[in-house]
């Protein structure tokens, strides 16, 4: 099947073709870039919401509740769930079939799990491509849920219009470990599992840290709220939805000036990621087509050269520098 045929089937909503393309993107199979280049003009119209936080804070349950809410509004939803990588298969441990079973038969919901592939907490390079496919499919809202550990939570801001950082009471020193970069990345902070002891203290700690961090100028007047929710029974969801809509309203003001700025920065980072991954793929392919890595390894093991000089030589030769 040609890239043009695959793109046409994706735009027509062919689920089998869509699923296979997403798998090829995640696995780095040849041909996916050509298909995405054809789909790209049809993307860029979805509302992208990111949810991140440490494991066990209830992100998946909260995502599930948000899916239900948007579907109640008649909107179609895509979910990209970035999960820990299986050490055996290299795939996502928590797969599509385990998550959000009640939406499995809903044609208005498309869920795709991706593996972090060793980069625990960060979005995979393939996540950008999968989001582009979901946008080209015509999903009104795309929810990107990622495992978040420490500073890596900043990664999600690369593609999300609104970033929600989720935590729970009782994390102890973990709440103190939240650094300025994450505070700046978050547009909305949610303390989930509000029935737990210490919820008030956690909310106050977050508010104090946000106040001390200052620097809200880049948010164009938006002051990140700290909300409490119970994803299991939906308490606090109306307030969360109000905050999400309020942030979208801020971004959309002045003919969408702030939203365009965010997406411009997201595109800049995506281009850099694609350039880096493309160079890496071609460099590895060139090495494999030649004598491979062994001669380079032997040069270093022989004691006459160091890995830094050898790697620079390979890079310079590949780039014609």
Backbone as numpy.savetxt, mean C-alpha at the origin, in Angstrom:
# Nx Ny Nz CAx CAy CAz Cx Cy Cz
-2.07 -14.49 -25.75 -2.90 -13.29 -25.75 -2.03 -12.04 -25.75
-2.32 -11.11 -26.62 -1.51 -9.91 -26.73 -1.82 -8.96 -25.56
-0.91 -8.02 -25.30 -1.18 -7.03 -24.25 -2.48 -6.26 -24.51
-2.74 -5.96 -25.78 -3.97 -5.24 -26.13 -5.21 -6.06 -25.79
-5.16 -7.35 -26.06 -6.30 -8.22 -25.76 -6.50 -8.34 -24.24
-5.41 -8.47 -23.52 -5.52 -8.57 -22.06 -6.10 -7.28 -21.48
-5.63 -6.15 -21.97 -6.14 -4.87 -21.48 -7.63 -4.72 -21.76
-8.05 -5.14 -22.95 -9.47 -5.06 -23.31 -10.32 -5.91 -22.38
-9.82 -7.09 -22.05 -10.57 -7.98 -21.16 -10.65 -7.41 -19.74
-9.57 -6.76 -19.30 -9.60 -6.14 -17.97 -10.64 -5.03 -17.95
-10.63 -4.18 -18.97 -11.58 -3.08 -19.04 -13.02 -3.57 -19.16
-13.18 -4.78 -19.72 -14.52 -5.37 -19.85 -14.95 -6.08 -18.57
-14.03 -6.15 -17.59 -14.38 -6.76 -16.31 -14.22 -8.26 -16.25
-13.40 -8.82 -17.12 -13.18 -10.27 -17.11 -12.35 -10.65 -15.88
-12.98 -11.28 -14.90 -12.35 -11.56 -13.62 -11.14 -12.48 -13.75
-11.24 -13.48 -14.61 -10.13 -14.42 -14.76 -8.89 -13.70 -15.29
-9.07 -12.84 -16.29 -7.94 -12.09 -16.85 -7.38 -11.13 -15.82
-8.25 -10.48 -15.06 -7.82 -9.54 -14.02 -6.98 -10.26 -12.97
-7.48 -11.40 -12.49 -6.76 -12.16 -11.46 -5.41 -12.63 -11.97
-5.36 -13.08 -13.22 -4.10 -13.58 -13.78 -3.10 -12.43 -13.95
-3.59 -11.27 -14.37 -2.70 -10.11 -14.53 -2.13 -9.69 -13.18
-2.97 -9.66 -12.15 -2.48 -9.30 -10.82 -1.44 -10.29 -10.32
-1.65 -11.56 -10.62 -0.67 -12.58 -10.23 0.64 -12.37 -10.96
0.56 -12.05 -12.25 1.78 -11.81 -13.03 2.54 -10.58 -12.50
1.78 -9.55 -12.11 2.42 -8.36 -11.54 3.14 -8.71 -10.26
2.47 -9.46 -9.39 3.06 -9.82 -8.10 4.27 -10.73 -8.26
4.21 -11.62 -9.26 5.31 -12.57 -9.49 6.41 -11.99 -10.37
6.18 -10.81 -10.94 7.18 -10.21 -11.82 7.33 -10.93 -13.14
6.23 -11.51 -13.63 6.28 -12.22 -14.91 6.39 -11.23 -16.08
7.03 -11.65 -17.18 7.18 -10.75 -18.33 5.82 -10.32 -18.90
5.77 -9.09 -19.38 4.58 -8.63 -20.09 3.63 -7.75 -19.30
3.76 -7.72 -17.98 2.78 -6.98 -17.20 2.90 -5.47 -17.39
4.13 -5.00 -17.63 4.31 -3.56 -17.81 3.60 -3.08 -19.08
3.65 -3.89 -20.13 3.00 -3.51 -21.38 1.49 -3.39 -21.20
0.91 -4.31 -20.42 -0.54 -4.27 -20.19 -0.91 -3.05 -19.34
-0.12 -2.79 -18.30 -0.41 -1.64 -17.45 -0.27 -0.32 -18.19
0.64 -0.26 -19.14 0.78 0.98 -19.91 -0.49 1.27 -20.72
-1.19 0.21 -21.12 -2.44 0.37 -21.85 -3.60 0.70 -20.91
-3.51 0.21 -19.67 -4.58 0.44 -18.70 -4.45 1.80 -18.01
-3.24 2.33 -17.98 -2.98 3.54 -17.20 -3.89 4.72 -17.56
-4.18 4.97 -18.85 -5.07 6.09 -19.18 -6.47 5.95 -18.58
-6.86 4.73 -18.18 -8.18 4.50 -17.61 -8.16 4.54 -16.09
-6.99 4.77 -15.50 -6.87 4.81 -14.04 -6.87 6.25 -13.55
-6.76 6.40 -12.23 -6.65 7.74 -11.65 -7.95 8.35 -11.19
-9.05 7.57 -11.23 -10.34 8.14 -10.86 -10.90 7.54 -9.57
-10.18 6.62 -8.96 -10.66 5.98 -7.73 -10.22 6.75 -6.49
-10.98 6.61 -5.44 -10.61 7.16 -4.14 -9.78 6.10 -3.42
-8.55 6.44 -3.05 -7.65 5.47 -2.44 -7.46 5.78 -0.97
-7.79 4.79 -0.14 -7.68 4.94 1.31 -6.73 3.88 1.84
-5.73 4.30 2.58 -4.77 3.36 3.15 -5.03 3.14 4.63
-4.88 1.91 5.06 -4.98 1.57 6.47 -3.73 0.81 6.88
-3.09 1.26 7.92 -1.87 0.59 8.37 -1.77 0.64 9.88
-0.94 -0.21 10.43 -0.78 -0.32 11.87 -0.15 -1.65 12.21
0.22 -1.83 13.44 0.89 -3.06 13.86 -0.04 -4.26 13.74
0.52 -5.48 13.63 -0.31 -6.68 13.57 -1.18 -6.80 14.81
-2.42 -7.23 14.61 -3.30 -7.49 15.74 -4.15 -6.32 16.20
-4.07 -5.18 15.49 -4.86 -4.03 15.93 -6.26 -4.02 15.31
-6.56 -4.97 14.45 -7.90 -5.06 13.88 -8.08 -4.35 12.55
-7.00 -4.20 11.79 -7.10 -3.51 10.50 -8.02 -4.25 9.54
-7.91 -5.58 9.49 -8.73 -6.35 8.55 -10.20 -6.24 8.87
-10.53 -6.29 10.16 -11.93 -6.15 10.57 -12.45 -4.76 10.24
-11.62 -3.76 10.48 -12.01 -2.39 10.16 -12.18 -2.21 8.65
-11.28 -2.81 7.89 -11.39 -2.76 6.43 -12.70 -3.40 5.98
-13.04 -4.52 6.58 -14.26 -5.23 6.25 -15.49 -4.36 6.50
-15.48 -3.62 7.62 -16.59 -2.74 7.96 -16.68 -1.59 6.94
-15.52 -1.06 6.53 -15.52 0.02 5.54 -16.05 -0.47 4.19
-15.69 -1.70 3.83 -16.22 -2.28 2.59 -17.75 -2.32 2.65
-18.27 -2.79 3.78 -19.73 -2.88 3.94 -20.37 -1.49 3.82
-19.74 -0.51 4.42 -20.29 0.86 4.38 -20.32 1.40 2.95
-19.21 1.28 2.23 -19.16 1.81 0.87 -20.11 1.05 -0.06
-20.24 -0.24 0.16 -21.19 -1.01 -0.65 -22.62 -0.57 -0.37
-22.87 -0.19 0.89 -24.19 0.34 1.24 -24.50 1.65 0.53
-23.46 2.36 0.14 -23.62 3.60 -0.63 -23.70 3.34 -2.13
-23.62 2.06 -2.51 -23.69 1.71 -3.92 -22.38 1.82 -4.65
-21.28 1.97 -3.91 -19.96 2.11 -4.53 -19.30 0.74 -4.70
-18.54 0.59 -5.79 -17.75 -0.63 -5.96 -16.42 -0.45 -5.23
-15.89 -1.56 -4.71 -14.72 -1.50 -3.84 -13.66 -2.50 -4.26
-12.42 -2.06 -4.24 -11.28 -2.96 -4.39 -10.48 -2.95 -3.11
-9.96 -4.11 -2.72 -9.16 -4.21 -1.50 -7.82 -4.84 -1.86
-6.74 -4.15 -1.54 -5.40 -4.69 -1.69 -4.86 -4.92 -0.28
-4.68 -6.18 0.07 -4.23 -6.54 1.42 -2.80 -7.04 1.35
-1.88 -6.27 1.90 -0.46 -6.64 1.89 -0.16 -7.39 3.17
0.19 -8.67 3.02 0.33 -9.57 4.16 1.77 -10.03 4.35
2.07 -10.59 5.54 3.38 -11.22 5.73 3.60 -12.32 4.71
4.85 -12.57 4.37 5.19 -13.57 3.38 5.40 -14.93 4.00
4.85 -15.96 3.36 5.10 -17.32 3.80 6.55 -17.69 3.53
7.28 -18.24 4.51 8.67 -18.62 4.29 8.80 -19.83 3.37
7.69 -20.50 3.12 7.74 -21.72 2.30 7.35 -21.45 0.84
6.24 -20.72 0.64 5.76 -20.50 -0.72 6.14 -19.14 -1.27
6.51 -18.19 -0.38 6.80 -16.84 -0.83 5.55 -16.03 -1.06
4.37 -16.63 -0.84 3.11 -15.92 -1.04 2.55 -15.39 0.27
1.45 -14.66 0.15 0.83 -14.08 1.33 0.26 -15.17 2.22
0.54 -15.09 3.53 0.05 -16.08 4.48 -1.46 -15.99 4.61
-1.98 -14.75 4.70 -3.41 -14.56 4.80 -3.94 -14.27 3.41
-4.59 -15.26 2.81 -4.98 -15.12 1.41 -6.37 -14.54 1.24
-6.73 -14.33 -0.04 -8.02 -13.73 -0.37 -9.18 -14.51 0.23
-9.10 -15.84 0.21 -10.24 -16.65 0.60 -10.50 -16.61 2.10
-9.45 -16.30 2.88 -9.62 -16.24 4.32 -10.26 -14.92 4.73
-9.92 -13.87 4.02 -10.40 -12.54 4.37 -11.82 -12.29 3.89
-12.60 -11.63 4.68 -13.86 -11.02 4.27 -14.75 -11.98 3.49
-14.99 -13.15 4.09 -15.75 -14.18 3.39 -17.14 -13.72 2.99
-17.73 -12.83 3.77 -19.10 -12.43 3.46 -19.19 -11.60 2.18
-18.05 -11.12 1.68 -18.06 -10.34 0.45 -17.63 -11.18 -0.76
-17.39 -12.47 -0.53 -16.83 -13.32 -1.59 -17.72 -13.41 -2.81
-19.03 -13.36 -2.62 -19.95 -13.50 -3.75 -20.47 -12.16 -4.27
-19.94 -11.08 -3.73 -20.36 -9.74 -4.14 -19.51 -9.28 -5.31
-20.13 -9.13 -6.47 -19.39 -8.72 -7.65 -18.87 -7.29 -7.55
-19.40 -6.53 -6.60 -18.96 -5.16 -6.42 -17.73 -5.04 -5.54
-17.20 -6.18 -5.08 -16.01 -6.19 -4.22 -14.97 -7.10 -4.85
-13.75 -6.60 -5.00 -12.65 -7.42 -5.52 -11.50 -7.33 -4.52
-11.08 -8.48 -4.01 -10.04 -8.52 -2.97 -8.82 -9.23 -3.51
-7.67 -8.65 -3.28 -6.41 -9.27 -3.71 -5.39 -9.16 -2.58
-4.82 -10.30 -2.20 -3.76 -10.31 -1.20 -2.40 -10.34 -1.89
-1.47 -9.57 -1.36 -0.10 -9.54 -1.85 0.83 -9.86 -0.71
2.00 -10.38 -1.04 2.98 -10.72 -0.02 4.02 -9.63 0.10
4.50 -9.38 1.33 5.54 -8.38 1.53 6.88 -8.85 1.00
7.03 -10.16 0.79 8.26 -10.73 0.23 9.50 -10.30 1.01
9.38 -10.38 2.34 10.54 -10.12 3.18 10.65 -8.69 3.65
9.92 -7.77 3.03 9.97 -6.38 3.46 8.79 -6.14 4.39
8.90 -6.63 5.59 7.79 -6.63 6.53 7.36 -5.21 6.84
6.10 -4.89 6.58 5.58 -3.58 6.87 5.52 -2.67 5.67
6.33 -2.92 4.66 6.33 -2.02 3.51 5.43 -2.52 2.41
4.93 -1.61 1.61 4.16 -2.01 0.45 5.07 -2.66 -0.56
4.60 -3.69 -1.20 5.39 -4.33 -2.24 5.37 -3.45 -3.48
6.38 -3.62 -4.32 6.43 -2.85 -5.56 5.22 -3.16 -6.43
4.71 -4.38 -6.32 3.58 -4.77 -7.16 2.27 -4.12 -6.71
2.21 -3.58 -5.50 0.97 -2.98 -5.02 0.53 -1.82 -5.90
1.49 -1.02 -6.37 1.15 0.09 -7.27 0.43 -0.43 -8.51
0.98 -1.50 -9.08 0.39 -2.06 -10.29 -1.00 -2.61 -10.06
-1.19 -3.29 -8.95 -2.50 -3.88 -8.64 -3.53 -2.77 -8.42
-3.13 -1.70 -7.76 -4.05 -0.56 -7.57 -4.43 0.03 -8.92
-3.47 0.14 -9.82 -3.76 0.66 -11.17 -4.79 -0.21 -11.88
-4.66 -1.54 -11.75 -5.62 -2.45 -12.36 -7.01 -2.24 -11.78
-7.08 -2.09 -10.45 -8.38 -1.89 -9.81 -9.01 -0.58 -10.23
-8.19 0.44 -10.42 -8.72 1.72 -10.89 -9.23 1.57 -12.32
-8.47 0.87 -13.16 -8.90 0.66 -14.55 -10.17 -0.18 -14.61
-10.37 -1.06 -13.62 -11.60 -1.85 -13.55 -12.81 -0.97 -13.26
-12.54 0.23 -12.74 -13.64 1.13 -12.42 -14.08 1.09 -10.98
-13.22 0.55 -10.09 -13.58 0.56 -8.67 -13.69 2.00 -8.16
-14.77 2.29 -7.47 -14.97 3.64 -6.94 -14.01 3.93 -5.79
-13.79 2.93 -4.95 -12.92 3.08 -3.79 -11.94 1.91 -3.77
-10.67 2.21 -3.50 -9.67 1.16 -3.33 -9.09 1.30 -1.93
-9.24 0.25 -1.13 -8.69 0.21 0.22 -7.39 -0.56 0.20
-6.31 0.06 0.66 -5.00 -0.60 0.71 -4.67 -0.83 2.17
-4.67 -2.08 2.57 -4.38 -2.43 3.96 -3.02 -3.11 4.03
-2.13 -2.59 4.85 -0.79 -3.15 4.92 -0.36 -3.41 6.35
0.47 -4.41 6.52 1.09 -4.66 7.81 1.99 -3.47 8.12
1.92 -2.96 9.32 2.74 -1.81 9.67 3.57 -2.08 10.90
4.86 -1.90 10.81 5.75 -2.08 11.95 6.72 -0.91 11.97
6.60 -0.05 12.98 7.53 1.07 13.10 7.47 2.03 11.94
8.63 2.51 11.56 8.72 3.57 10.55 8.21 3.13 9.19
8.13 1.82 8.95 7.68 1.34 7.64 6.26 1.76 7.32
5.48 2.16 8.34 4.10 2.57 8.09 4.04 3.77 7.14
5.12 4.53 7.07 5.16 5.69 6.18 4.97 5.27 4.73
5.32 4.04 4.39 5.26 3.57 3.01 3.88 3.75 2.38
2.84 3.56 3.17 1.50 3.56 2.58 1.10 4.92 2.03
1.70 5.98 2.56 1.34 7.31 2.10 1.73 7.52 0.65
2.53 6.65 0.10 2.97 6.80 -1.29 1.81 6.73 -2.28
0.79 5.95 -1.97 -0.28 5.83 -2.95 -1.65 6.23 -2.43
-1.81 6.43 -1.13 -3.12 6.72 -0.58 -3.45 8.21 -0.61
-4.71 8.52 -0.91 -5.18 9.89 -0.78 -5.36 10.23 0.70
-5.84 9.26 1.46 -6.03 9.43 2.90 -5.43 8.23 3.61
-4.59 8.49 4.60 -3.93 7.41 5.34 -4.49 7.32 6.75
-4.97 6.15 7.10 -5.51 5.89 8.43 -4.54 5.00 9.18
-4.06 5.46 10.32 -3.17 4.67 11.16 -3.96 4.11 12.33
-3.93 2.79 12.47 -4.75 2.11 13.46 -3.86 1.57 14.58
-4.29 1.76 15.80 -3.61 1.21 16.96 -4.66 0.71 17.95
-4.23 0.16 19.06 -5.14 -0.31 20.11 -4.56 0.06 21.47
-5.41 0.12 22.50 -4.88 0.36 23.85 -4.03 -0.81 24.31
-3.10 -0.52 25.18 -2.32 -1.59 25.80 -1.09 -2.01 25.05
-0.65 -1.22 24.06 0.58 -1.57 23.35 1.84 -1.18 24.13
1.64 -0.48 25.23 2.78 -0.14 26.08 3.75 0.78 25.38
5.02 0.38 25.38 6.06 1.23 24.81 5.92 1.40 23.30
5.14 0.52 22.66 4.99 0.63 21.21 4.40 1.97 20.81
3.48 2.48 21.63 2.86 3.75 21.28 3.89 4.87 21.35
4.87 4.72 22.22 5.92 5.73 22.33 6.92 5.63 21.18
6.92 4.48 20.52 7.89 4.26 19.45 7.45 4.91 18.13
6.20 5.42 18.11 5.73 6.10 16.91 6.54 7.37 16.71
7.18 7.47 15.58 8.08 8.60 15.35 7.42 9.65 14.47
8.11 10.75 14.33 7.54 11.90 13.63 7.12 11.55 12.21
7.89 10.72 11.53 7.56 10.38 10.16 6.20 9.73 10.04
5.86 8.87 10.99 4.56 8.20 10.97 3.47 9.18 11.35
3.77 10.04 12.32 2.79 11.06 12.70 2.45 11.94 11.51
3.46 12.27 10.71 3.23 13.12 9.54 2.50 12.37 8.44
2.70 11.05 8.39 2.06 10.26 7.34 0.58 10.08 7.59
0.18 10.05 8.87 -1.21 9.77 9.19 -2.11 10.98 9.01
-3.25 10.77 8.35 -4.27 11.80 8.23 -5.36 11.61 9.27
-5.59 10.35 9.64 -6.59 10.01 10.66 -5.99 8.92 11.54
-6.12 9.06 12.84 -5.63 8.05 13.79 -6.82 7.40 14.46
-6.81 6.07 14.48 -7.91 5.31 15.05 -7.40 4.40 16.16
-7.98 4.55 17.34 -7.70 3.62 18.45 -8.83 2.60 18.43
-8.54 1.43 17.90 -9.54 0.37 17.77 -9.64 -0.43 19.08
-10.64 -1.30 19.14 -10.89 -2.12 20.33 -11.07 -1.21 21.55
-12.02 -0.28 21.39 -12.24 0.77 22.38 -12.73 0.25 23.73
-13.11 -1.03 23.80 -13.55 -1.60 25.08 -12.38 -1.94 25.99
-11.18 -1.96 25.47 -10.03 -2.31 26.28 -9.71 -1.22 27.30
-9.09 -1.65 28.39 -8.64 -0.68 29.38 -7.54 0.20 28.78
-7.54 1.44 29.19 -6.47 2.34 28.76 -6.74 3.06 27.47
-7.97 2.98 26.94 -8.26 3.63 25.67 -8.10 5.15 25.79
-8.56 5.71 26.93 -8.46 7.16 27.11 -7.01 7.62 27.15
-6.17 6.85 27.81 -4.76 7.21 27.89 -4.09 7.15 26.53
-4.43 6.11 25.75 -3.85 5.97 24.41 -4.26 7.14 23.52
-5.53 7.52 23.58 -6.00 8.65 22.80 -5.25 9.92 23.19
-5.09 10.14 24.50 -4.42 11.34 24.96 -2.95 11.35 24.56
-2.30 10.18 24.63 -0.89 10.11 24.22 -0.73 10.47 22.76
-1.62 9.96 21.92 -1.55 10.27 20.50 -1.78 11.76 20.26
-2.76 12.31 20.94 -3.03 13.74 20.76 -1.86 14.59 21.22
-1.24 14.18 22.32 -0.08 14.92 22.82 1.07 14.88 21.82
1.32 13.68 21.26 2.41 13.54 20.30 2.14 14.34 19.04
0.88 14.37 18.60 0.54 15.15 17.42 0.72 16.64 17.68
0.36 17.07 18.88 0.50 18.48 19.23 1.97 18.88 19.32
2.79 17.99 19.89 4.21 18.28 20.03 4.94 18.25 18.69
4.48 17.37 17.80 5.16 17.25 16.51 4.96 18.48 15.66
3.80 19.12 15.80 3.53 20.33 15.01 3.63 20.03 13.53
3.98 21.05 12.76 4.23 20.84 11.33 3.04 20.37 10.54
1.82 20.86 10.88 0.64 20.45 10.13 0.45 21.26 8.85
1.42 22.16 8.59 1.26 23.03 7.43 1.11 22.22 6.14
1.86 21.11 6.06 1.81 20.31 4.83 0.45 19.65 4.65
-0.36 19.64 5.72 -1.70 19.05 5.61 -2.73 20.09 5.19
-2.27 21.27 4.92 -3.14 22.34 4.40 -4.32 22.60 5.32
-4.04 22.78 6.60 -5.10 23.13 7.54 -5.83 21.96 8.14
-5.53 20.77 7.71 -6.19 19.57 8.25 -5.50 19.14 9.54
-6.27 19.07 10.62 -5.73 18.60 11.89 -6.17 17.16 12.08
-5.24 16.19 12.08 -5.59 14.78 12.15 -6.36 14.45 13.43
-7.57 13.92 13.29 -8.33 13.55 14.48 -7.86 12.21 15.05
-8.07 12.02 16.34 -7.81 10.74 16.99 -9.16 10.19 17.42
-9.57 9.09 16.79 -10.90 8.53 16.99 -10.82 7.19 17.69
-11.92 6.77 18.30 -12.01 5.43 18.89 -13.08 4.64 18.15
-12.80 3.38 17.92 -13.75 2.51 17.22 -13.78 1.13 17.85
-14.84 0.42 17.51 -14.92 -1.01 17.80 -15.35 -1.66 16.50
-14.38 -2.15 15.75 -14.67 -2.67 14.41 -15.64 -3.85 14.44
-15.65 -4.59 15.54 -16.50 -5.77 15.62 -17.98 -5.42 15.64
-18.35 -4.32 16.28 -19.77 -3.97 16.35 -20.09 -2.64 15.66
-19.09 -2.01 15.04 -19.35 -0.81 14.26 -19.38 0.49 15.04
-19.13 0.43 16.33 -19.13 1.68 17.10 -17.97 2.57 16.66
-18.25 3.83 16.51 -17.24 4.77 16.08 -17.10 4.88 14.57
-17.78 4.00 13.83 -17.67 4.04 12.37 -18.24 5.33 11.78
-19.40 5.82 12.26 -19.91 7.08 11.70 -18.90 8.22 11.83
-18.22 8.30 12.97 -17.22 9.34 13.16 -16.03 9.15 12.22
-15.63 7.90 12.00 -14.54 7.62 11.08 -14.92 8.02 9.66
-16.14 7.68 9.24 -16.58 8.02 7.90 -16.67 9.53 7.74
-17.11 10.21 8.80 -17.18 11.67 8.75 -15.78 12.27 8.57
-14.80 11.68 9.27 -13.42 12.17 9.15 -12.88 11.89 7.75
-13.16 10.71 7.20 -12.70 10.38 5.85 -13.30 11.35 4.83
-14.58 11.62 4.96 -15.23 12.55 4.03 -14.70 13.97 4.22
-14.43 14.34 5.48 -13.90 15.67 5.74 -12.52 15.86 5.13
-11.70 14.82 5.20 -10.37 14.92 4.61 -10.45 14.99 3.09
-11.35 14.21 2.51 -11.53 14.26 1.05 -12.01 15.65 0.63
-12.85 16.26 1.44 -13.35 17.60 1.13 -12.21 18.62 1.13
-11.31 18.49 2.11 -10.14 19.38 2.16 -9.28 19.19 0.91
-9.04 17.92 0.53 -8.21 17.64 -0.63 -8.84 18.14 -1.93
-10.17 18.13 -1.96 -10.88 18.47 -3.20 -11.13 19.96 -3.35
-10.85 20.73 -2.30 -11.09 22.17 -2.36 -10.16 22.83 -3.39
-10.56 23.98 -3.86 -9.77 24.74 -4.84 -9.47 23.90 -6.07
-10.53 23.28 -6.59 -10.42 22.46 -7.80 -9.46 21.29 -7.62
-9.45 20.75 -6.40 -8.64 19.56 -6.14 -7.15 19.80 -6.11
-6.76 21.01 -5.77 -5.34 21.38 -5.79 -4.50 20.46 -4.92
-4.96 20.22 -3.67 -4.17 19.42 -2.73 -4.15 17.95 -3.13
-5.27 17.46 -3.67 -5.31 16.07 -4.14 -4.34 15.87 -5.29
-4.29 16.84 -6.20 -3.36 16.75 -7.33 -1.91 16.75 -6.84
-1.63 17.54 -5.80 -0.28 17.59 -5.25 0.10 16.25 -4.65
-0.84 15.64 -3.93 -0.57 14.33 -3.34 -0.29 13.29 -4.42
-1.11 13.30 -5.44 -0.95 12.29 -6.48 0.30 12.55 -7.32
0.69 13.81 -7.42 1.94 14.13 -8.10 3.12 13.52 -7.36
3.11 13.66 -6.03 4.19 13.09 -5.22 4.16 11.56 -5.29
2.96 11.00 -5.28 2.82 9.54 -5.40 3.38 9.06 -6.72
3.10 9.79 -7.80 3.61 9.42 -9.12 5.13 9.52 -9.16
5.68 10.56 -8.53 7.13 10.72 -8.49 7.78 9.49 -7.84
7.21 9.05 -6.73 7.77 7.89 -6.02 7.56 6.61 -6.82
6.40 6.48 -7.48 6.14 5.29 -8.28 7.12 5.21 -9.45
7.38 6.34 -10.10 8.34 6.35 -11.20 9.71 5.90 -10.72
10.12 6.40 -9.56 11.42 6.02 -9.02 11.46 4.53 -8.73
10.36 4.00 -8.15 10.29 2.56 -7.87 10.39 1.74 -9.16
9.66 2.19 -10.19 9.67 1.45 -11.46 11.04 1.51 -12.12
11.68 2.66 -12.04 13.03 2.78 -12.61 14.00 1.87 -11.88
13.93 1.88 -10.55 14.83 1.04 -9.76 14.60 -0.44 -10.05
13.32 -0.86 -10.05 13.04 -2.28 -10.28 13.38 -2.67 -11.71
13.13 -1.77 -12.67 13.46 -2.07 -14.06 14.94 -2.24 -14.28
15.74 -1.35 -13.68 17.20 -1.47 -13.78 17.66 -2.77 -13.16
17.09 -3.10 -12.00 17.49 -4.32 -11.31 17.17 -5.56 -12.15
15.97 -5.58 -12.74 15.57 -6.73 -13.55 16.51 -6.91 -14.75
16.81 -5.82 -15.42 17.65 -5.90 -16.61 19.10 -6.22 -16.26
19.56 -5.69 -15.13 20.93 -5.97 -14.71 21.09 -7.44 -14.37
20.11 -7.99 -13.65 20.17 -9.41 -13.29 20.08 -10.27 -14.55
19.19 -9.88 -15.47 19.06 -10.64 -16.72 20.36 -10.63 -17.51
21.05 -9.49 -17.52 22.32 -9.40 -18.24 23.38 -10.27 -17.59
23.40 -10.28 -16.25 24.36 -11.12 -15.54 24.12 -12.60 -15.82
22.82 -12.98 -15.81 22.48 -14.38 -16.05 22.78 -14.79 -17.49
22.63 -13.83 -18.42 22.91 -14.14 -19.82 24.41 -14.27 -20.07
25.22 -13.68 -19.19 26.68 -13.78 -19.33 27.22 -14.92 -18.50
28.21 -14.61 -17.71 28.84 -15.65 -16.89 28.23 -15.76 -15.51
27.24 -14.92 -15.22 26.58 -15.00 -13.93 27.38 -14.32 -12.82
27.03 -14.62 -11.60 27.63 -13.98 -10.44 28.95 -14.61 -10.00
29.17 -15.87 -10.36 30.32 -16.59 -9.82 31.66 -15.93 -10.10
31.90 -15.46 -11.34 33.18 -14.78 -11.58 33.37 -13.55 -10.70
32.28 -12.83 -10.43 32.36 -11.65 -9.57 32.68 -12.06 -8.14
32.04 -13.14 -7.69 32.29 -13.64 -6.33 33.75 -14.06 -6.19
34.26 -14.75 -7.21 35.65 -15.22 -7.14 36.64 -14.06 -7.12
36.31 -12.97 -7.81 37.20 -11.82 -7.80 37.37 -11.25 -6.40
36.27 -11.27 -5.65 36.33 -10.75 -4.28 36.98 -11.75 -3.35
36.61 -13.03 -3.50 37.18 -14.06 -2.63 38.68 -14.23 -2.84
39.13 -13.87 -4.05 40.56 -13.99 -4.33 41.40 -13.02 -3.53
40.74 -12.05 -2.92 41.45 -11.14 -2.03 41.96 -9.88 -2.69
41.84 -9.81 -4.00 42.40 -8.65 -4.67 41.44 -7.49 -4.81
40.14 -7.76 -4.67 39.14 -6.71 -4.86 38.08 -6.77 -3.76
37.34 -5.68 -3.65 36.27 -5.61 -2.65 34.92 -5.58 -3.35
33.84 -5.96 -2.65 32.52 -6.04 -3.29 31.98 -4.69 -3.74
32.41 -3.61 -3.09 31.90 -2.29 -3.43 32.44 -1.84 -4.79
33.72 -2.05 -5.00 34.32 -1.67 -6.28 33.78 -2.53 -7.41
33.65 -3.83 -7.15 33.15 -4.76 -8.18 31.71 -4.41 -8.55
30.85 -4.15 -7.56 29.45 -3.83 -7.85 29.35 -2.50 -8.60
30.16 -1.52 -8.22 30.16 -0.24 -8.94 30.58 -0.44 -10.39
31.54 -1.31 -10.62 32.01 -1.59 -11.98 30.89 -2.19 -12.83
30.16 -3.14 -12.24 29.06 -3.78 -12.96 27.97 -2.76 -13.29
27.62 -1.93 -12.32 26.57 -0.93 -12.51 26.98 0.09 -13.58
28.22 0.58 -13.49 28.70 1.57 -14.44 28.72 1.01 -15.87
29.13 -0.24 -15.97 29.17 -0.87 -17.28 27.77 -1.03 -17.86
26.82 -1.42 -16.99 25.44 -1.62 -17.45 24.79 -0.30 -17.88
25.14 0.76 -17.17 24.54 2.07 -17.48 25.34 2.85 -18.50
26.48 2.30 -18.91 27.31 2.98 -19.89 28.00 4.19 -19.32
28.21 4.19 -17.99 28.83 5.33 -17.34 30.35 5.23 -17.41
